[in-house]
Amino acid sequence: MKGVQYLVAFVLLALASKLVSASDPGPLQDFCVAINDTKDGVFVNGNSARTPSLQPQKTSSCLASTFLEIHQTKSLVRIDYAPYCGLNPPHTHPRATEILVIVEGTLSVGFVISNTDNRLFTKVLYPRDVFIFPEGMIHFQFNMGSTNAVAFFALNSQSPGVITIANAVFGSDPTINPDVLAKAFQLDQNIVKQLQSRFWWDNN
């Protein structure tokens, strides 16, 4: 009798694992050929891929970093970081793992795991180094060097999503009640209001 119970339990677990196996659907199109003439192109959502620029991109005054989307689904991006201060601020991709390859300069990168121990994994990267940011983890990149840094990153989803922590928390519209943020961050309410009054950038 126990053998039958084990068999039934095993079958139910096998079926349950099939039913709860949820993931990003397979890509509708997993390549995008960069072209010079739109007549010859392969398109994603009506748009062609871009040829990656070898020229440094202008950096914004807020972040001192600039994004150049190579693939129309935002799953392949070049980012330029200004010396000493170029930053891709703490953010998360709820539906994608990110892989970053640095091709120029020096970057300090890291991610924080779960709420259980909030452990930080960090590393300084040099040209040809690779770093992986797991799906859903809060992560960042910062140029601590004296020269420009350039990196390419790819995401394993056509819809990775991005939530920039400071933008979401202090730049929401309408604003989150300052009492909530003051208690959550253990800050004076005036500091919270000051943070909420600042211009929050769009790095999507």
Salt bridges, closest charged atoms under 4 A:
ASP37 OD2 - LYS39 NZ 3.29
ASP80 OD1 - ARG78 NE 2.75
GLU98 OE1 - HIS93 NE2 2.91
GLU98 OE1 - HIS139 NE2 2.89
